[in-house]
Structure formats: structure tokens, C-alpha cells
Amino acid sequence: MTITIKTSSQYTEEKKYIAHVVFCEFLGIDINLVFEDTKKTTIIFPNKHKLVISDVLFQTPADKWLALDSLPKQPLRLWIASSIIDEDVLVEKMIPVIYGELLTGDSWVDQEGSTIHLGLDVFGSIFFMLTRYEEIVRPAQDKHGRFPATASLAFQEGFLDRPIVNEYVEILWALMKRLCPSLKRKKRSFRFLLSHDVDRPYEYAFKNLREISRTMVGDIVFRHSPKAALNRFKTWRQVCRGDDVADPFFTFDWIMDQSEVHGCRSSFYFIPRSYGKKKYESPYDLYHQKICDLMQRIYRRGHEIGYHASYTSFGEPDCVKEEVNLLQKTCERLAIKRDDWGGRQHYLRWQSPTTWQSWEQASLSYDSTLAYAEYAGFRTGSCCEYSTFNILTKQQLKLKERPLIVMEGSIIDDAYMGLGLTEEAFERIKLLFERTKLFNGDFTVVWHNSSLISEKAKNMYVDMLRLNSAH
């Protein structure tokens, strides 16, 4: 069944993109998009019933596009959307309206016979979230050049912990179904996507005697523990002699064991190039025999090897391409085969649309960077993978975004949410899991191998995996 969508001829490429994502990717419905002189977007169903939707963002004058004046006005208005949709497919009864206009009688929905009017600008609001529009308009940066959560509309308006894009899609679907009951959508399957950024595969393997001695001095002088210094030296010697398992960061076998027990497939993202002793960079070389052996070990067990872009690669398309090429050639030499390649930026350093374009030019299939380092949640407002868009060149890309929902450090580390290895931290993970599952989305997690040292950390990790087993 094909539906016709009539909309204004402004921002045609942007509208083609968002219509494709909403209807073809999220709902699985064929569309016929028609551009004409209008200030509304009208969906016409085969039975001639109509859904008329307010068009706010895409009525922005050209000279105001990507300018401060085009951002949503705060505070956002709230709508009790549960009045027209089953509460079971909303996170909360009240939903923030990013873009929209009240209809006659101060309502957001109005029906006149076979026509429904919706004041919520579904398409403009979803476009705003998925493309990270605000991050171009107001490019705030932290010390790593990242857009901070606190600068985002979602954080400021209190909806970072809900997949608002998916809620908007459910509102749209409910009204479409009311007008055309025979309409069918594609069924989605929930996915638990478990990944591990291999920033530090070993604590000791790539340290020389001078470096380990310096740390031992710290054990004695600052931490007042000669015993810890002695144990550190003994462990370093074991690892240097080839006993990888003695290294506390070498938790790869344990991770794969747990994944297999709980029905998951782990993805391990490796940094292809070392830039020496530069701060924030990789301490290992991809061609080192220990790393090659580890990659083969992972591959033989049926888990995935992926790309972890270096700190240096941020904003450097040629650097990304060179690193991807190095990773692929190394894997080819090791007889590691992959049909599609994806991964994540180191330190979650991401910029709209530069990073997406860099990954597109490197022929990568998906990126899974989009989360805020300091707060776990739904940076793009979506818990589902979707096609990306270069908002500056007005082009839809082949690259998919697989939004990252939980990074363990965001929740646990003192530098970020600071919840530690506590019940409160686990409840936060569980909340985000349940909200993803509500929409049969992709619960995408990164948990670093170097963060699974203590029994307490391992217990929380296993508890998270049990969420997947239980669902």
C-alpha cells in the first residue's frame, strides 16, 4: 500500500530524507512524495482520508536556516499526548513539543470528518533530533571538542532519557491507523548490541621498566602500599613473559564467555594506529603480535572486529580513511573477513556533519558514536538505527547511525554522572533498556574491557546481560 504525501517545495532534499527515514526505515511504508505550494504537510491515504500536519521548521526563511532564530523556543510546550494514543507506547503521558503550533481551540489534534489536523511538527522535530541540527547552530565544546549534554535541548528540557523520536513516530502511526485501519507497518525486532572499545587491551604489556617503576614509586610514596608495588612488578613480569591472562585489563575471554552464555555477540573496536605517547591516544600498534593474536582469538569465537577512530582522527577525513584502510589490510592478512565495517570515535569525539561525512568517504557502514560522554541517554532521540544526512551538502548518506545509549563510564565515573557501581547506576541502565525495548529498538552499549577488573563491576555487567536473557 502506497500513501501520498504533499508538502511544500521548500527544503526538498531535507524532506526527502526525513520522509524516507520515518516512512521507509521506521515504519516500512511506501510513499509518493509530492511537492507543491502549501504551508502544511498532508498525508493522503488510499481511502481518501487525510492527515494534515503543521510544518514549522521547514517554513524557516533561507537566511534563518541553521541560525539561532530557527531553534525551538524554550521552554518547550507540553502536550498530554496520551489523550489520542495508547499510553503503553509513550514513555510518559506528557510529551514535549519541539516544533509545532496550536490549532483552533488550543488543541494539538483536531478531527473534522475524515480529516485529522496535527499541530505537532513531526517531521521537523524528528529532523532536528536525528541530524543534530542544534549542534551546528550552537557549536558548544568541552575540552575534547565535544558538544556537551548540558548544551542540548534534550538535557535542558528534561527528555534526554526518553527516545522522543520513537514517541513521535508512534503518535504519527496512531493517527494514520485511525484514518486508515487497513494500513500495516513492518515489525521491528529488539536488538541488544554489545560493544567494547579497545582503548587499553593491557595494563602492563606495552609498558617498559621505566614506566612500571614510576607507577611503583607512586604506590609506595603516594598510596603508601609497598605490597601493591611488589604485586605490580610481579604481574608486569608475568605479562612480559607471555601470560596475557595475568594482566587485569585482559578480560576478553571472560567478556566473550558472558556474551555467549547470554545470547549476545560482542563487537570489539580497535584503534588502528598508535601516535606514540601522545595524551589520549592508543598505547598499542595494530600490527603488534599480541594484538594480532587477540583479534584472531575474537574472530575465531564468532565475535566482531570493528574500527575505533583515533583521538587524532577527529575532524580529519584523510586520517579516518588511512586508519580504516590499515585495519582492513591487517584483518585481510589475518584472514579476518567482514562484509560491513563500523565502529565508534575515540572519546566520543563527534561533530555534525563532519564525522559522518568522513566515515562515509571511508566506505564504513555504520557509526555508533552518538551519545554524550557525561550523561547516558538518547542523544539523537532515537533508539533505532537510521540513515544519516549531511545537513550542509543536503545529501542523504549511505552510512547508518547506530545511536549509543549506554557507556559504562558515563554512568559510573566520578567525572560524569558519578553513580559508581551502585544499585542506582544499574537502575539507570535498566531504565534505558526498558525504554529501548518498548519500541523494539537497538539497546547499544559500550563497556570497556579495562573497566571489568573488580568483581563488583563484573557482577553489574552480568546483571545487565541478564536483562537481555530475560526479555
C-alpha positions in Angstrom: 0.0 0.0 0.0 1.4 3.4 -1.0 0.4 6.7 0.6 0.8 10.1 -0.9 2.5 13.0 1.0 2.0 16.5 -0.3 4.3 19.1 1.2 5.9 22.5 0.4 8.7 22.8 -2.1 11.0 24.4 0.4 13.9 22.2 1.7 13.1 19.4 -0.7 16.2 17.4 0.0 15.7 17.6 3.7 12.1 16.5 3.4 13.0 13.6 1.1 15.5 12.4 3.7 13.2 12.6 6.7 10.2 11.1 4.9 12.5 8.2 3.8 13.7 7.6 7.4 10.2 7.9 9.0 8.1 6.0 6.5 10.5 3.6 4.8 13.0 2.8 7.6 11.0 3.2 10.8 7.5 2.2 9.5 8.2 0.3 6.4 5.5 2.1 4.3 5.8 3.0 0.6 5.3 6.7 -0.1 4.8 9.0 -3.1 6.2 12.4 -2.1 4.7 15.4 -4.0 6.0 19.0 -3.7 3.6 21.9 -4.2 2.7 25.4 -3.0 1.4 24.7 0.5 2.3 25.5 4.1 1.2 22.2 5.6 2.2 18.6 5.0 -0.8 16.4 4.0 -0.8 12.6 4.1 -3.4 11.2 1.7 -4.5 7.5 2.2 -5.9 5.2 -0.4 -9.4 5.7 1.2 -9.0 9.5 0.6 -8.8 10.2 4.3 -6.2 12.9 5.2 -3.8 13.7 8.0 -2.7 17.4 7.9 0.4 18.1 9.8 1.9 21.5 10.8 5.1 22.4 9.0 7.2 24.7 11.2 10.9 24.1 10.9 10.8 23.7 7.1 9.0 27.1 6.8 12.1 28.8 8.1 13.3 31.5 5.8 16.5 30.6 4.0 18.5 33.3 5.7 17.5 32.0 9.1 18.3 28.3 8.4 20.9 27.0 10.7 20.7 30.2 12.7 19.8 30.8 16.3 16.3 32.1 15.3 15.5 28.7 13.9 16.0 26.8 17.1 13.0 25.7 19.2 11.6 28.3 21.6 12.2 27.5 25.2 10.7 26.4 27.5 9.0 23.9 25.2 5.3 23.4 25.3 4.0 20.2 26.7 1.1 18.1 25.3 -0.8 15.3 27.1 -0.4 13.0 24.0 -2.0 10.1 25.9 -5.3 11.6 25.1 -5.0 10.4 21.5 -2.6 7.4 21.8 -2.3 4.3 23.9 -0.1 5.2 26.9 1.7 1.9 26.5 3.7 3.3 23.6 4.7 6.5 25.3 7.3 6.9 28.0 5.2 9.4 29.8 1.7 10.9 29.2 3.1 14.4 28.7 5.4 14.9 25.7 7.5 17.9 24.8 6.7 19.6 21.5 10.0 20.6 19.8 8.3 22.3 16.8 4.6 22.8 16.4 1.7 25.2 16.5 -1.5 25.0 18.5 -4.7 24.5 16.5 -8.0 26.3 16.9 -9.2 25.9 20.5 -5.7 25.5 21.8 -5.5 21.8 21.0 -2.8 19.8 19.3 -5.2 17.4 17.4 -8.5 18.2 15.8 -10.7 15.9 13.6 -13.2 17.1 11.0 -14.9 14.1 9.4 -12.3 12.1 7.5 -9.5 14.7 8.1 -7.3 15.0 11.2 -5.2 18.0 11.9 -2.0 17.6 13.9 -0.2 20.7 15.4 2.9 18.8 16.3 5.5 19.3 13.5 6.5 15.6 13.5 8.9 15.8 10.6 10.7 19.0 11.5 11.1 17.8 15.1 12.5 14.4 14.1 14.8 16.0 11.5 16.1 18.4 14.3 17.0 15.4 16.6 18.4 12.9 14.1 20.7 15.3 12.2 21.8 17.1 15.4 20.8 20.4 13.9 21.3 22.3 17.1 25.0 21.2 17.3 25.7 23.1 14.1 23.7 26.2 15.1 25.2 26.4 18.6 28.6 24.5 18.5 29.5 24.5 22.2 32.6 22.4 23.0 34.2 20.8 26.0 37.9 20.2 26.4 37.8 17.3 23.9 35.9 19.4 21.3 32.6 17.6 22.0 29.2 19.1 22.2 28.2 18.7 25.9 24.9 17.2 27.0 24.2 20.3 29.1 24.1 22.5 26.0 21.4 20.2 24.4 17.7 20.9 24.2 17.0 17.4 25.4 19.0 17.9 28.6 17.7 21.4 29.3 14.1 20.3 28.7 14.4 17.0 30.6 13.9 14.4 27.9 17.4 13.1 27.3 16.3 9.8 29.0 13.5 9.2 26.6 13.6 8.2 22.8 11.4 11.1 21.8 11.8 10.4 18.1 10.3 7.0 18.5 7.4 8.5 20.6 6.7 11.0 17.8 6.6 8.1 15.3 4.1 6.3 17.4 1.9 9.4 17.6 2.1 9.7 13.8 1.3 6.0 13.4 -1.7 6.1 15.8 -3.3 8.9 13.8 -2.5 7.2 10.5 -4.1 4.0 11.7 -7.2 5.8 12.9 -7.7 7.2 9.4 -6.7 4.1 7.5 -7.3 0.9 9.7 -6.0 -1.4 6.9 -2.6 0.2 7.0 0.2 -2.1 8.1 3.7 -1.4 9.3 6.9 -3.5 9.4 7.6 -5.4 12.5 10.8 -4.5 14.4 12.9 -6.9 16.4 14.6 -5.7 19.6 18.4 -5.9 19.4 21.0 -5.9 22.2 24.1 -4.5 20.6 27.1 -5.0 22.8 30.4 -3.3 22.0 33.8 -2.8 23.6 36.2 0.0 22.7 39.7 -1.5 23.0 41.5 1.6 24.3 43.8 -0.3 26.6 43.9 -4.0 25.9 46.6 -4.5 28.5 47.7 -2.6 31.6 51.2 -3.9 31.5 52.2 -5.4 28.2 53.2 -2.2 26.5 55.0 -0.6 29.4 58.8 -0.7 29.8 60.7 -1.0 33.1 61.0 2.8 33.5 57.2 3.3 33.2 56.4 0.5 35.6 59.0 1.8 38.1 57.4 5.2 38.1 54.0 3.7 38.9 55.6 1.6 41.7 57.0 4.7 43.2 53.5 6.1 43.3 52.3 3.0 45.1 54.9 3.5 47.8 55.1 7.3 48.2 51.5 8.4 47.5 49.4 5.3 48.1 51.6 4.0 51.0 51.4 0.4 49.7 54.8 -1.3 49.2 52.8 -4.5 48.8 50.9 -3.1 45.8 54.2 -2.0 44.2 55.6 -5.5 44.6 52.5 -7.2 43.2 52.5 -4.7 40.3 56.1 -5.7 39.5 55.3 -9.4 39.7 52.3 -9.1 37.4 54.3 -7.0 34.9 56.9 -9.7 34.7 54.3 -12.4 34.2 52.7 -10.5 31.3 56.1 -9.7 29.7 56.8 -13.4 29.8 53.6 -14.1 27.7 51.0 -14.7 30.4 48.3 -12.4 29.0 45.6 -13.6 31.3 47.6 -12.3 34.3 47.0 -8.7 33.0 44.0 -7.2 34.8 42.8 -5.4 31.6 42.9 -8.6 29.5 39.2 -9.6 30.2 38.4 -10.5 26.6 37.9 -14.3 27.1 35.6 -13.5 30.1 33.7 -11.0 28.0 33.1 -13.5 25.2 32.2 -16.2 27.7 29.5 -14.0 29.1 28.2 -12.9 25.7 27.8 -16.4 24.6 26.1 -17.5 27.8 23.6 -14.7 27.4 22.9 -14.9 23.7 24.9 -11.9 22.6 27.6 -11.2 20.0 30.3 -8.7 21.1 31.9 -6.2 18.9 35.5 -5.2 19.7 36.6 -1.8 18.2 40.4 -1.5 17.7 42.3 1.7 17.2 44.4 1.1 14.0 47.2 3.5 14.6 49.4 4.5 17.5 50.6 8.1 17.7 53.4 7.5 20.1 53.0 8.7 23.7 50.5 11.5 22.8 47.9 12.1 25.5 44.5 10.3 24.9 46.0 8.2 22.1 46.3 4.4 21.7 49.2 2.7 23.6 49.4 -0.1 21.1 50.2 -0.8 17.5 47.7 -2.8 15.5 50.5 -4.9 13.9 51.9 -6.0 17.3 51.8 -9.8 17.5 49.8 -9.6 20.8 47.1 -7.5 19.1 47.0 -9.7 16.0 46.6 -12.8 18.2 43.8 -11.1 20.2 41.9 -10.2 17.0 42.2 -13.7 15.7 41.1 -15.1 19.0 38.0 -12.9 18.9 37.2 -13.7 15.3 37.6 -17.5 15.8 34.9 -17.3 18.5 32.4 -15.6 16.2 32.6 -12.1 17.6 33.1 -8.9 15.6 36.2 -6.8 14.9 35.4 -3.1 14.3 37.0 0.4 13.9 37.8 2.7 16.8 38.8 6.0 15.3 41.9 7.6 17.0 41.7 10.8 19.0 43.7 12.5 16.3 41.3 11.5 13.5 38.5 13.8 14.8 37.8 16.3 12.0 40.4 14.7 9.7 38.7 12.7 6.9 42.0 11.6 5.3 43.2 10.3 8.7 40.0 8.2 9.1 40.4 6.8 5.6 44.0 5.8 6.3 43.1 4.2 9.6 40.3 2.2 8.2 42.5 1.0 5.3 45.1 -0.1 7.8 42.6 -2.0 9.9 41.1 -3.7 6.8 44.5 -4.7 5.4 45.6 -6.1 8.8 42.4 -8.1 9.0 42.8 -9.4 5.5 46.4 -10.5 6.4 44.9 -12.3 9.4 42.1 -13.9 7.4 39.5 -12.0 9.3 36.6 -11.4 7.0 33.8 -8.8 7.2 31.1 -7.7 4.8 30.4 -4.4 6.6 32.6 -2.2 8.8 31.6 0.1 11.6 32.6 1.3 14.9 33.0 4.4 17.1 35.1 7.6 17.6 37.6 7.6 20.5 36.4 9.7 23.4 33.1 10.0 21.6 34.6 12.9 19.6 31.9 13.7 17.0 30.9 16.7 15.0 27.9 17.2 12.8 28.1 16.6 9.8 31.9 16.3 9.5 32.3 12.9 11.2 29.5 11.2 9.3 31.0 12.5 6.0 34.5 11.3 7.0 33.1 7.8 7.7 31.1 7.8 4.5 34.2 8.6 2.5 36.0 5.7 4.2 33.1 3.4 3.0 32.1 2.5 6.5 28.6 1.0 7.0 27.7 2.4 10.4 28.8 4.7 13.2 27.9 4.2 16.8 29.3 7.3 18.5 26.3 9.3 19.2 25.9 9.6 22.9 27.0 12.2 25.4 30.1 11.3 27.4 28.7 12.9 30.6 25.2 11.6 30.5 23.7 8.3 29.3 20.6 8.6 27.2 19.2 9.3 23.8 21.3 12.0 22.2 19.6 11.6 18.8 16.2 11.0 20.4 16.1 7.6 18.6 16.8 4.1 19.9 16.8 2.7 16.3 19.4 2.7 13.6 18.8 5.2 10.8 20.3 6.6 7.7 22.5 9.8 8.1 22.3 13.1 6.4 24.9 15.8 5.7 22.9 18.9 6.6 25.5 21.2 4.9 25.6 19.5 1.5 21.9 18.4 1.7 22.7 14.8 0.9 21.5 11.6 2.4 24.5 9.3 3.1 24.8 5.5 2.9 26.2 5.5 6.4 23.9 4.4 9.2 23.9 5.8 12.7 23.5 3.3 15.4 22.9 5.6 18.4 24.9 4.7 21.6 22.6 4.6 24.6 24.9 3.4 27.5 28.6 3.9 28.0 29.5 2.5 31.4 31.9 5.3 32.2 29.1 7.9 31.6 27.1 6.4 34.5 29.8 5.1 36.8 32.8 7.5 36.6 33.1 10.4 39.0 33.9 12.8 36.2 30.4 12.2 34.7 27.2 11.0 36.3 29.3 9.6 39.2 26.8 6.9 40.3 29.6 4.3 40.8 29.0 0.6 40.9 25.7 1.0 42.8 22.2 -0.1 42.6 21.2 3.4 41.4 23.7 3.0 38.5 22.2 -0.3 37.5 18.6 1.0 37.8 19.6 3.8 35.3 20.9 1.1 32.8 17.7 -0.8 33.4 15.5 2.2 32.7 17.2 2.9 29.4 17.0 -0.8 28.5 13.2 -0.9 29.2 12.6 2.3 27.2 14.5 0.9 24.2 12.7 -2.4 24.5 9.3 -0.5 24.5 10.0 0.5 20.9 11.8 -2.8 19.8 14.8 -0.6 19.3 18.6 -1.2 19.5 20.0 -1.2 23.0 23.5 -0.2 22.1 26.1 -0.4 24.9 29.8 0.1 25.1 31.6 -1.4 28.1 35.4 -1.2 28.1 37.5 -4.3 28.8 39.6 -2.2 31.1 36.5 -1.4 33.3 35.9 -5.0 34.2 38.5 -5.6 36.8 36.6 -5.8 40.1 34.1 -8.4 41.0 31.6 -5.6 41.6 32.0 -4.3 38.0 31.7 -7.8 36.6 28.5 -8.5 38.6 26.9 -5.3 37.3 27.9 -6.2 33.8 26.4 -9.7 34.1 23.2 -8.3 35.6 22.9 -6.0 32.5 23.3 -9.1 30.2 20.6 -10.9 32.2 18.2 -8.1 31.1 18.6 -9.4 27.6 18.3 -13.0 28.6 15.0 -12.2 30.5 13.3 -10.2 27.8 
